[in-house]
Amino acid sequence: MPVTTRTTLRRGLAAAVALPLLIGALASCGYGSEAENDDATKKVAAEGEKLSADTVRLGFFPNLTHATALVGVQEGIFQKELGGTVLAPTTFNAGPSEIEALNAGSIDIGFIGPSPSINGYVKSKGSSLRIIGGSASGGVKLVVNPAKIKTLDDLKGKKIATPQKGNTQDVAFLNWIAEKGWKVDSASGQGDVSVVRTDNKTTPNAYKAGSIDGAWVPEPTASKLVSEGAKVLLDESDLWPDKKFVITNIIVSQKFLKEHPDVVEAFLRGSVKTNEWINANQDKAKASANAKLKALSGKALGAKVIDAAWPSIQFTNDPLAATLQAQADHAVKAGLLEKPELSGIYDLKPLNKVLKAAGQPEVSDAGLGAK
């Protein structure tokens, strides 16, 4: 339900969270910002009918939880729906930099995690973005050193990594700790469990060195740790109703949504068709996502890693709005955020129009939709 309290961030949030808030949410596997030029894309665009914008600039992370973007770009599904409007993709390493690009007008639409979406909306006092669709659920696991930790109760006194203070996984882990009745200071990470904020790119090395005993992390970091001998102790999906929670959604700048609703609708058609293709062609989609990762980073994920990571991610058009509210509530409970006013963060009218035309059920904004 919408919160009525006026949105403000704690004074410490700007330093402790605004940068980190949510940097790691989906930055776990960033390989660097890179604008792409694709001759095939230009050919399709040249032959198609242009919409109200010449170009739509897309931001996403080179990350498995952004596979809708990876596959949709790789397979040309977005460009086909956009016709003569050119898709110009750019990759980012962190949520704050993508939000900054959206606010600066450098990108128009983005795939991003729930925490950066909340942070961007709150900091702009509801003026910068709208969430217009879902993309992925799940893909987050608690993995541990099986020689040191055999049960969940064994986590007490251990060192467990999260990607960044205040990021989506950090908040989830702090909330889980609180529900166990244990105490941890959210600022320092010290308490009954030591929460060690570690960049996902260095977490496997920290695990191998023995400086951490486990990690609450997104894919493919979790499966990379498993390939180093770690064991999955908990899948975060098991903590949520119907085992679903938002890990990636689609945002758009409010300015672009207002000026180019036809482009937004076409992009969402591409997203819906991409998710449909992924879910109907899992092996091909996995290979397509990995091919795009290789094109972006120069290195594909190993079969052992991607085969373990892929099944834990669900690709969905539903933004799972109720779970976004829950994640905001968890951040408040952890002391990282004052209770935010999220009413208006969603505009699902274009998506529901696309879903209805495709004969698919509409999705809910959980009372957080724009009026």
N, C-alpha and C positions, 0 to 999 in steps of 0.2 A: 504494500500500500504506500502511497506517496507520503513523504514526511513533510510536516508543516513547518518545522524549525528552519529559520533562515540559514542558508549555507555559508559556513565559514570554515577555513582550515585553521588548525592550531598554528600558533606562531612558529612552533618547531617543525611544522610539516614542510614548510618551504625548504628548510635545510635538510631535514631528516627524511622527507618523503617526496617532495615535489620533484627533486632530481631523481632520487632512487625510486620514488613511488612507482613501483610498477615498471622500473627499467627492465627488470629481469622477467617480468611476466611473460613476455614472448621474445626476449632478447637472448634466449638461451643458446641460440645457435646462429647468431648473426655473423655474417662474413664480410660486412662492409657495404656502405651505400654505393649503389651503382645504377645509373640510368641505362636502360637497354635500348638498342636500336635493332630492329628486326625487319629485314627486307620483306619477309612473308607477310608481316603485319601491314607494312606500307602498301603492298600489292592488294591485299584484301580491302584496305581502307580506300585506295584509289578507285577500286571498282564498285564500291558501295555508295549508298545514298547518305549524305552527311546529315547529322542531326543538328540541334541548335548550337552545339559547340564544335569547334574545329578539332579539339583535343580534350581527352579526359586523362588527368594525371593520377596514377594509382600508386599508393604506397603499401608495402607489405614487408614481412620479414622472410628471409630465406630459412624457413623453419617448418618442420612437419605439421605443426598445428596451424600453419597457414597454407596447407596443401590445396585448398580451394583456389587461392591465388596462384600458386605454383602451377597447378594443372590447367586452370582456366587460361593462363597466359601461354603455357607450353603448347596446349592443344588448339589454341586460336579460338576458343569458344567465346570469350569476351569480345574479341574483335569482330567476330561474325555477327554478333548481336548489335554491335555499335555501328556497323556498316561503314560509312565514309568518315565517321568521327574516329580519329586516331587514338588508340590506347597507348599511353606513354608510362610504362611502369618504372618505379624506382624502389630500391630496397633500402631498409633501415636496420640499424643494430639495436635500437632501443625505443621504447614507447614515447618518452619525452621528446626525442628528436622528431618522431613522426607527427606528434601533436603540434610541435613548433612549426613544422613544415605546413601542416594543414592551416594553422592560424595565420601563417605568412602568405598563404595562397600559392605555395609551391606545389602542393598536391591538392586534389579535389576529393578523392575517395580513398579510404584506407582500410586495411585489415589490421586489427589491433586487439589487445586483450582488454578485459573488463576494467582493471584498475587504471590504466592510462585513460580509458574512456571517461571514467568517473572523475579522475583528477582534472582532465581537460575541461569537462563540462562545469565542474565546480569552480575552477579558477577563473573561467570566463563568465561566471554568473549566469550560465545557461545560454550564452550567445554564440558559442563557437561551433558546436557540432551537434549532429543527431546520430543516434544509432539507427540504421535502416535495415539491418538484417543480421542473421546468425551465420556462422560458418563452421565452428567446431566445438565439440564438447569433450571433456576428459583429457587423457594424455598426461596425467600427473601422477607420480608414484613416490612413495617412501621406500627407498632402497638402503640396505644396511650391510655392514660387515657381519656375516653369519657367525664368525668366530667370537664376536663380542656381543652380538644382539640376537637373541633367539625369539623373544616375544616383545610385544609392544611395551610391556612394563619395564623391559630391560633398557628402554631409552633414557630412563632417569639417570642423570649423571654423565650422559654421553654427549659427544659433540656432533651435531647434525647440521649440515649445510642447507641454506636456502639461497636463492639467487641474489637477493638484494633486500635491504631493510625496507619494509613497507610494500614490497612487490606482492603480486597475487599469491604466490606460493608461500611467501613469508607470513602473510596474514592468515592463510589457511592453516599453517602449522602452529602459529601462536594460538589460534582459536581452538585447534585440536588439543594443545597442551592445557589450555584453560579448562576445557571440558573434562580432562583427566583429573582436574583438581590440583595440578601442579602450578608453580609460580615461576614466571620468567619476566624480567624487565624488558619491555619491548624496544627500548632505546639501545641498551647495551647488548641484549641477547643473553644475558647471564641469569642463571637461576637453576631450577631443578634439572633443566636441560640446557646445555650451552648451544644457542642458535648462532651458527657461524655463517655470516653473510659472505658468500663466495661466488664470483662470476662463474657462470656455467661452463665457460670455455676452460677454466682452470680447475673445476671441481674434480674431474677424473684424476688429474695429477695429485690433487690434495688427498684424494682417497688412497691412491697408490702409495703416497708418502706416509700415510697413517695419521695425518693431521686432522682428519675427520673420521667419524665412525659410520656415517651414512649421510643421506641427503633427501630432502623433500623437493623434488625437481620435475620439470616438464620433460617431455620427449623431444629429441632423442637422448638427452643427457642421462635419463634414468637407465635406458638400455645400454648406453656406453659404459656406465658403472657396472651393470650386470655382466657385460663382456669382460670386465676386470675382476670378476669374482664376487660382486655384491649380489644380494638376494632381495627380491621384492617382498617387503613386509606388509605393505598396504597400498591399495589403489585408491586414490582420492574419490573416484567415482562411487565407491562403496559407501561413502559418507553422505551422499546426496539422494534425495527422492528420485526414484526411477533411474538412479545411477547416472544422472545428467547434470552438468553444470557448465556454464559458458567459459570457454577458454579463449575463443576468438570470435569477435563480431565485426560487422562492417559499419564504418562511420562515414559521414559526408559533411563537408562544410555547409553550414546553413545557407550561406550565400550561393553556393553552387546548386544546392537543392532548389532554392527559390528561382534561380535564373535558368536552370537547365533540367527541369523535371523529366523531360523525355530521355535525356542521356542517363539519368539515374535509373529510370525504369528499364532502359535497355541493358544497363550494367547488371541490374538485379536479375533480369532474365538470364543473362550469362552465368550469374552465380548459381541460380536455381538449376540450370541445365548442367553446370559443372558438377554440382553435388550429386545430381541424378546419375551422371556418367561415372563419377567416382564410386558411388555405392553399387552400381551395376557391374563395374569392371575393376574390382579391387586390385588385382595383380597388375593390370595395365596402368591403373592410376598410380599405384605405388612406384612403378618404373618411371612414369611420366614425371612425378614429383622429384624423384631422385635425379632424373636427367636434368631437370631445371636447376636443382641444387648444384649439380656438377658444373653446369654452364655459368652459374653465378659465382661459385667459390673455387672452381677448378678441381673439386674433389667430391665424389659421390659418397654417400654413407655406405659402409660395408653391409653386406647381406645379413649378417648376424644381428647387426644393430637395427636396421630398418625393418626386418622381419619381426623382431620382438616389439618394436615401438608402434608400428602401424595399427595393429588390431585394437589398441587401447584408445584410439582417437575415433570419435563418431563425427561424421560430417553432416551438418544439419542446417536447414534454412531458419529454424526457430532460434531466436536470440536468447531464449531461456531467461526472460526478463526477471522472473522472480528470484533466480539465483544471483543476478547482478545486484539486486537489492540486498540479498543475504550477504554477499561478499562485502558490500559497503557497511552493513551492520557489524560484520566481523572486524573490520578496520576500526570502527568506532569503539567496539568492545576492547580492542587491543590498545587503545589510546593513541592511535596514529591519525585519527580523523575525527573532527567534530561532526555531529549528525548532519548529513548533507540533504539538501532539497533536490531530489532527482526527478521531480515531476517535469515532464517535457523532454527528457533525454532521448526518448524514442519517437520516431515517426515511421510507423510500419504500414502506412496506407499504400505507398508504392509497391512494397513487397506483397502485401495481401492482394493487391490488384493483379500482380503477376501470378501469384499462386492460384487465385481463383480462375484465371484464364487457362492455367495449366491443369485444372481439375484437381488441385491439391488443397488440403485444409488450410485455412488461415491460421495465423499465429497471434499470440497475445502480447501486449505490452505491460501486463500486470499492473495496470493503472498508472503507468509512468509515461504515457504518450502525450505528444504535443496536441494541444487543443486546436 
